[in-house]
Amino acid sequence: MLSGKRILLIIGGGIAAFKSLDLIRRLKERGATVTPVLTRAGEEFVTPLSAGALAGAKCYRNLFDLTDEAEMGHIELSRAADLVVVAPATADLMAKMAGGHADDLASTLLLATDKRVLIAPAMNVRMWLHPATQRNIAALRGDDVLFAGPNEGDMACGEYGPGRMAEPLEIVAAIEAAFGEGPLRGRHVVVTSGPTHEPIDPVRYIANRSSGAQGAALARALRDLGAKVTFVTGPAQVPPPGGVRVVAVQTAQEMLDAVKASLPADAVICAAAVADWRVANAQASKMKKDGSGMVPALEFAENPDILAHVSQLKTGRPALVVGFAAETDDVAAHAAAKRLRKGCNWIVANDVRPATGIMGGTENAVTLITEDGAEDWPRLPKDDVARRLAARVADALGARG
């Protein structure tokens, strides 16, 4: 599945570096070309001879090797690959990537590349959970860096928890997904995200507190499973991910029009927080405050129901239609009723009371409502919720042919 693909493999320092040798072998078995790069710390665990011999290629080590710079400079090396993989990605390497440092060959290649980057983190559990590392993780995800792992398990230091490097075959699967070889290859998924802005006048609008973080994470997760993603987004705080088709809209009507224009699709996931109402008498000029009250008084009209429209299509209905329900009370009951009323397959419900910190936050706690009932998921980072939901989408579309 990786025949002809060129992988630049950066091997960081850490006991997990021994797995990188097996990773090279697995990639070569699948037809990939592997160019290894060893950090100075990586050489403490893996020799250049072993990495180069398994790869059947020169192992690069030193940024200031003039022979290498004459034959293949670091800029060319960073761009000759189809994908850059870092395994293991240590806390130090991740910090350099997040901060844009370039003080050795590995970090310089990562800063100079114009290709996608996939990392397999490996470190002590306390280092993984440290706030500084978590900030770096968030920054790297925001930069569209792909992650494989880490797993949870026993570590060489004797501790247990997240931080164990993913196994070579897991990393291979993530690499295949990065090349669009995942379980959603050939599938088209439309994702709506962010708030809508409904104008009152040229400078004011009605909106909500949605950041668009969950929708962006979901589009990223679906893309990483090989889907062709159309990302229809309102004016969100979180930037859209790379590698997807982005359609920027402002209002609910514009969002509906964009979704309709994006069909046909295998699945539509309505994660946007669409305003329920718009101002029917929006003004062409800025309304002035003169002490006499609001003149004219605002008149409201219901916005189109995007989820219901897609769910109830007579022809061309996607095989899977998923809605989101942001509730403040009786979450599961209201979401279950919404699923039946709209006619969609699934509803992803969450509690958005201010005390939860979910609306506009980095975590989510959802209940998945299907025809089989309600399934409560634990509170997780929004990226983890997205990956879990994307996997369910892949399973559902696979089951439906």
C-alpha positions as CSV (number, residue, x, y, z in Angstrom):
1,M,0.0,0.0,0.0
2,L,3.0,2.3,0.4
3,S,4.7,1.3,-2.8
4,G,6.8,4.2,-4.1
5,K,6.2,6.4,-1.1
6,R,9.2,8.3,0.3
7,I,9.5,8.5,4.1
8,L,11.9,10.7,5.9
9,L,12.2,9.0,9.3
10,I,13.7,11.1,12.2
11,I,14.7,8.9,15.1
12,G,14.8,10.7,18.4
13,G,16.5,9.7,21.6
14,G,14.9,7.3,24.0
15,I,14.6,3.6,24.8
16,A,11.7,3.4,22.3
17,A,14.2,4.1,19.5
18,F,14.7,0.4,19.1
19,K,11.2,0.1,17.7
20,S,12.3,2.4,14.8
21,L,14.4,-0.4,13.4
22,D,11.4,-2.6,13.1
23,L,9.4,0.3,11.7
24,I,12.0,0.7,8.9
25,R,11.6,-3.0,8.1
26,R,7.8,-2.8,8.1
27,L,7.8,0.2,5.8
28,K,10.3,-1.4,3.4
29,E,8.1,-4.6,3.3
30,R,5.3,-2.4,2.0
31,G,7.4,-0.9,-0.7
32,A,8.3,2.5,0.9
33,T,11.6,4.2,0.5
34,V,13.0,5.2,3.9
35,T,15.7,7.8,4.6
36,P,16.7,7.7,8.3
37,V,17.9,10.7,10.3
38,L,19.4,10.2,13.7
39,T,19.5,12.9,16.4
40,R,22.5,12.9,18.6
41,A,20.5,11.5,21.5
42,G,19.1,8.9,19.1
43,E,22.6,7.6,18.4
44,E,22.8,6.6,22.1
45,F,20.2,3.9,21.4
46,V,20.4,3.2,17.6
47,T,23.5,3.1,15.5
48,P,23.7,4.8,12.1
49,L,24.9,1.5,10.7
50,S,21.9,-0.4,11.8
51,A,19.4,2.2,10.6
52,G,21.1,2.7,7.3
53,A,21.5,-1.0,6.7
54,L,17.9,-1.7,7.3
55,A,16.8,1.2,5.2
56,G,19.3,0.5,2.4
57,A,20.1,4.2,2.4
58,K,22.5,6.7,3.9
59,C,21.6,7.6,7.5
60,Y,21.9,11.4,8.0
61,R,23.2,12.8,11.3
62,N,25.0,16.1,11.1
63,L,23.6,19.5,10.0
64,F,27.1,20.8,9.2
65,D,28.5,17.9,7.2
66,L,29.7,19.8,4.2
67,T,29.7,16.7,1.9
68,D,26.0,16.1,2.6
69,E,25.3,19.8,2.1
70,A,27.0,19.6,-1.3
71,E,25.2,16.4,-2.3
72,M,21.8,17.0,-0.6
73,G,21.3,20.1,1.5
74,H,18.9,20.0,4.4
75,I,16.3,22.0,2.4
76,E,16.3,19.4,-0.3
77,L,16.3,16.5,2.1
78,S,13.3,17.9,4.0
79,R,11.3,18.2,0.8
80,A,12.3,15.1,-1.2
81,A,10.1,13.0,1.0
82,D,6.3,12.4,0.7
83,L,5.9,12.3,4.5
84,V,8.2,13.2,7.5
85,V,7.8,10.7,10.4
86,V,9.3,11.3,13.8
87,A,9.5,8.1,15.9
88,P,10.2,8.3,18.7
89,A,9.2,11.9,19.2
90,T,10.7,12.9,22.5
91,A,9.4,15.8,24.7
92,D,12.4,17.8,23.7
93,L,11.8,17.3,19.9
94,M,8.2,18.2,20.3
95,A,9.1,21.3,22.2
96,K,11.5,22.3,19.4
97,M,8.8,21.7,16.8
98,A,6.2,23.7,18.7
99,G,8.7,26.6,19.3
100,G,10.1,26.6,15.8
101,H,13.7,25.8,16.9
102,A,16.3,24.7,14.4
103,D,19.5,23.9,16.2
104,D,20.3,20.5,14.8
105,L,19.6,18.5,11.6
106,A,16.3,17.0,12.8
107,S,14.7,20.2,14.0
108,T,16.0,22.1,10.9
109,L,14.4,19.5,8.6
110,L,11.1,19.7,10.5
111,L,11.1,23.5,10.2
112,A,12.1,23.5,6.5
113,T,9.8,20.8,5.2
114,D,6.8,21.6,3.1
115,K,5.4,18.1,3.6
116,R,3.0,16.7,6.3
117,V,4.6,15.5,9.5
118,L,3.5,12.6,11.6
119,I,5.0,12.0,15.1
120,A,4.9,9.0,17.4
121,P,5.5,10.5,20.9
122,A,7.4,8.5,23.5
123,M,8.3,9.7,27.0
124,N,7.7,9.2,30.7
125,V,4.1,9.6,31.8
126,R,4.9,12.6,33.9
127,M,6.6,14.3,31.0
128,W,3.6,13.6,28.8
129,L,1.1,14.9,31.3
130,H,3.2,18.0,32.1
131,P,1.4,21.3,31.3
132,A,4.3,22.4,29.0
133,T,4.1,19.2,27.0
134,Q,0.3,19.5,26.7
135,R,0.7,23.1,25.5
136,N,3.1,21.8,22.9
137,I,0.7,19.1,21.8
138,A,-2.0,21.6,21.3
139,A,0.3,23.8,19.3
140,L,1.4,20.9,17.1
141,R,-2.1,19.8,16.5
142,G,-3.0,23.3,15.6
143,D,-0.1,23.2,13.0
144,D,-1.7,20.1,11.5
145,V,0.9,17.7,12.8
146,L,-0.4,14.1,12.8
147,F,-0.1,11.9,15.8
148,A,0.3,8.1,16.2
149,G,-0.2,7.3,19.9
150,P,1.1,7.4,22.5
151,N,-0.3,4.3,24.1
152,E,-0.9,3.6,27.7
153,G,1.2,0.9,29.4
154,D,4.3,-0.1,31.3
155,M,7.4,2.0,30.7
156,A,11.1,1.2,30.9
157,C,11.3,3.5,34.0
158,G,8.8,1.3,35.9
159,E,5.9,3.7,35.7
160,Y,2.6,3.1,34.0
161,G,0.4,5.5,32.0
162,P,0.2,7.3,28.7
163,G,3.5,8.0,26.9
164,R,4.5,4.6,25.6
165,M,5.4,4.8,21.9
166,A,2.9,3.2,19.5
167,E,3.9,-0.1,18.1
168,P,5.5,-0.2,14.6
169,L,2.4,-1.6,12.9
170,E,0.2,1.1,14.5
171,I,2.6,3.7,13.1
172,V,2.4,2.1,9.7
173,A,-1.4,2.2,9.8
174,A,-1.2,5.9,10.7
175,I,1.2,6.5,7.8
176,E,-1.1,4.7,5.4
177,A,-4.0,6.8,6.7
178,A,-1.9,10.0,6.1
179,F,-1.6,8.9,2.4
180,G,-5.4,8.5,2.2
181,E,-5.2,4.7,2.6
182,G,-7.4,4.6,5.6
183,P,-10.8,3.0,6.1
184,L,-12.6,6.1,4.7
185,R,-10.6,6.1,1.5
186,G,-12.9,7.0,-1.4
187,R,-15.6,8.3,1.0
188,H,-16.9,11.9,0.9
189,V,-17.9,13.4,4.2
190,V,-19.4,16.9,4.7
191,V,-18.7,18.5,8.1
192,T,-20.4,21.8,9.2
193,S,-18.6,23.7,12.0
194,G,-18.5,26.9,14.0
195,P,-21.2,29.5,14.7
196,T,-23.2,31.4,12.2
197,H,-23.5,35.2,12.3
198,E,-26.9,36.6,11.5
199,P,-26.7,40.3,10.8
200,I,-28.7,43.0,12.7
201,D,-27.0,45.8,10.7
202,P,-23.6,46.2,9.0
203,V,-21.7,46.1,12.3
204,R,-23.8,43.9,14.7
205,Y,-24.9,40.3,14.5
206,I,-26.5,37.4,16.5
207,A,-24.2,34.5,17.2
208,N,-23.2,32.1,20.0
209,R,-20.1,31.0,21.8
210,S,-19.0,28.2,19.6
211,S,-15.3,28.2,18.9
212,G,-15.5,25.6,16.0
213,A,-12.9,23.5,17.8
214,Q,-14.9,20.2,17.8
215,G,-15.9,20.6,14.2
216,A,-12.3,21.3,13.1
217,A,-11.0,18.3,15.1
218,L,-13.6,16.1,13.5
219,A,-12.7,17.2,10.0
220,R,-9.1,16.5,10.8
221,A,-9.8,13.0,12.2
222,L,-11.9,12.1,9.2
223,R,-9.2,13.3,6.8
224,D,-6.7,11.2,8.7
225,L,-8.8,8.1,8.0
226,G,-8.6,8.8,4.3
227,A,-11.9,10.6,3.7
228,K,-12.4,13.4,1.3
229,V,-13.7,16.1,3.6
230,T,-15.7,19.2,2.7
231,F,-15.6,21.5,5.6
232,V,-18.3,24.1,5.7
233,T,-17.5,26.6,8.5
234,G,-18.9,29.7,9.9
235,P,-16.7,32.4,11.3
236,A,-14.9,30.2,13.9
237,Q,-12.1,31.1,16.3
238,V,-10.3,27.8,15.4
239,P,-8.7,27.7,12.0
240,P,-9.7,25.0,9.6
241,P,-7.4,22.0,9.2
242,G,-5.3,21.5,6.1
243,G,-6.0,18.8,3.6
244,V,-9.7,19.4,3.4
245,R,-11.9,21.5,1.1
246,V,-12.9,24.6,3.1
247,V,-16.1,26.5,2.3
248,A,-16.4,29.6,4.5
249,V,-19.9,31.0,5.2
250,Q,-21.5,33.6,7.5
251,T,-25.2,32.8,7.8
252,A,-27.4,29.8,8.3
253,Q,-28.8,30.2,4.8
254,E,-25.3,30.3,3.3
255,M,-24.4,27.2,5.3
256,L,-27.4,25.3,4.0
257,D,-26.6,26.4,0.4
258,A,-23.0,25.3,0.8
259,V,-24.1,21.9,2.2
260,K,-26.6,21.3,-0.7
261,A,-23.9,22.3,-3.2
262,S,-21.5,19.7,-1.6
263,L,-23.8,16.8,-2.1
264,P,-23.7,13.9,-2.9
265,A,-21.8,12.6,0.1
266,D,-21.5,9.4,2.0
267,A,-22.0,11.2,5.3
268,V,-23.0,14.6,6.6
269,I,-22.0,15.6,10.1
270,C,-23.7,18.8,11.3
271,A,-21.4,19.9,14.1
272,A,-22.1,23.7,13.6
273,A,-23.9,25.7,16.2
274,V,-26.3,27.3,13.8
275,A,-28.3,30.3,15.0
276,D,-32.0,29.2,15.3
277,W,-33.2,32.7,14.3
278,R,-32.2,35.5,12.1
279,V,-33.3,39.1,12.1
280,A,-36.0,39.4,9.4
281,N,-35.7,43.2,9.3
282,A,-31.9,43.6,9.3
283,Q,-30.9,47.2,8.6
284,A,-28.7,48.3,5.7
285,S,-27.3,51.2,7.8
286,K,-26.0,51.1,11.4
287,M,-28.8,51.5,13.9
288,K,-28.2,54.6,16.2
289,K,-28.9,54.8,19.9
290,D,-30.9,58.0,20.7
291,G,-32.6,57.3,24.0
292,S,-35.9,56.4,22.5
293,G,-35.4,52.6,22.5
294,M,-34.7,50.3,19.6
295,V,-36.2,51.7,16.4
296,P,-37.2,49.8,14.5
297,A,-37.8,46.9,16.9
298,L,-36.1,43.7,15.8
299,E,-38.3,41.1,14.1
300,F,-37.1,37.5,14.1
301,A,-37.7,34.6,11.7
302,E,-36.6,31.0,12.0
303,N,-33.5,29.9,10.1
304,P,-33.5,26.9,7.8
305,D,-33.0,23.6,9.6
306,I,-29.9,22.1,7.9
307,L,-29.9,18.8,9.8
308,A,-33.6,18.2,9.1
309,H,-33.2,19.1,5.4
310,V,-30.3,16.6,4.8
311,S,-31.9,13.9,6.9
312,Q,-35.2,14.1,5.1
313,L,-34.0,14.2,1.5
314,K,-36.1,12.0,-0.7
315,T,-33.3,11.3,-3.2
316,G,-29.6,11.5,-2.6
317,R,-29.8,11.2,1.2
318,P,-26.3,10.4,2.6
319,A,-26.0,6.9,4.1
320,L,-25.2,8.5,7.5
321,V,-26.4,11.8,8.8
322,V,-25.2,12.9,12.2
323,G,-26.3,15.9,14.2
324,F,-25.0,17.7,17.4
325,A,-27.2,18.8,20.2
326,A,-26.0,21.4,22.7
327,E,-28.3,21.1,25.7
328,T,-28.4,22.6,29.2
329,D,-30.8,20.2,30.9
330,D,-32.2,16.7,30.3
331,V,-29.4,16.2,27.7
332,A,-30.1,12.6,26.7
333,A,-33.9,12.9,26.6
334,H,-33.8,16.1,24.5
335,A,-31.2,14.7,22.1
336,A,-33.1,11.4,21.6
337,A,-36.3,13.4,20.8
338,K,-34.3,15.6,18.4
339,R,-33.0,12.5,16.5
340,L,-36.5,11.3,15.9
341,R,-37.8,14.8,15.0
342,K,-35.0,15.5,12.5
343,G,-34.8,12.0,11.1
344,C,-31.0,11.7,11.4
345,N,-29.1,8.6,12.2
346,W,-27.1,9.8,15.2
347,I,-27.1,12.7,17.6
348,V,-24.0,13.7,19.5
349,A,-25.3,15.5,22.6
350,N,-23.4,17.5,25.2
351,D,-24.1,19.6,28.2
352,V,-23.1,23.2,27.5
353,R,-24.0,24.8,30.8
354,P,-21.4,27.4,31.7
355,A,-20.2,25.4,34.6
356,T,-19.0,22.6,32.3
357,G,-16.6,24.8,30.4
358,I,-17.4,22.8,27.2
359,M,-18.7,25.6,25.0
360,G,-15.5,27.2,23.7
361,G,-13.3,24.9,25.8
362,T,-10.7,22.2,24.9
363,E,-12.6,19.2,26.2
364,N,-16.0,17.6,25.6
365,A,-18.2,15.0,27.3
366,V,-20.8,13.6,24.9
367,T,-23.6,11.1,24.7
368,L,-24.0,9.3,21.4
369,I,-27.6,8.8,20.6
370,T,-28.4,6.1,18.0
371,E,-31.3,3.8,17.2
372,D,-29.8,1.4,19.7
373,G,-30.0,3.9,22.6
374,A,-27.7,6.3,24.5
375,E,-23.9,5.7,25.0
376,D,-22.1,8.0,27.4
377,W,-18.5,8.8,26.6
378,P,-16.0,10.0,29.2
379,R,-14.9,13.6,29.2
380,L,-12.0,13.8,26.7
381,P,-10.0,16.3,24.8
382,K,-12.0,17.4,21.7
383,D,-9.4,15.8,19.4
384,D,-9.9,12.4,21.2
385,V,-13.7,12.8,20.9
386,A,-13.2,13.5,17.2
387,R,-11.0,10.5,16.6
388,R,-13.5,8.2,18.4
389,L,-16.4,9.5,16.4
390,A,-14.5,9.3,13.1
391,A,-13.8,5.6,13.9
392,R,-17.5,5.0,14.5
393,V,-18.3,6.7,11.2
394,A,-15.8,4.5,9.4
395,D,-17.3,1.4,10.9
396,A,-20.9,2.5,10.0
397,L,-20.0,3.3,6.4
398,G,-18.1,0.1,6.1
399,A,-21.1,-1.9,7.4
400,R,-23.4,-0.1,4.9
401,G,-21.2,-1.0,2.0
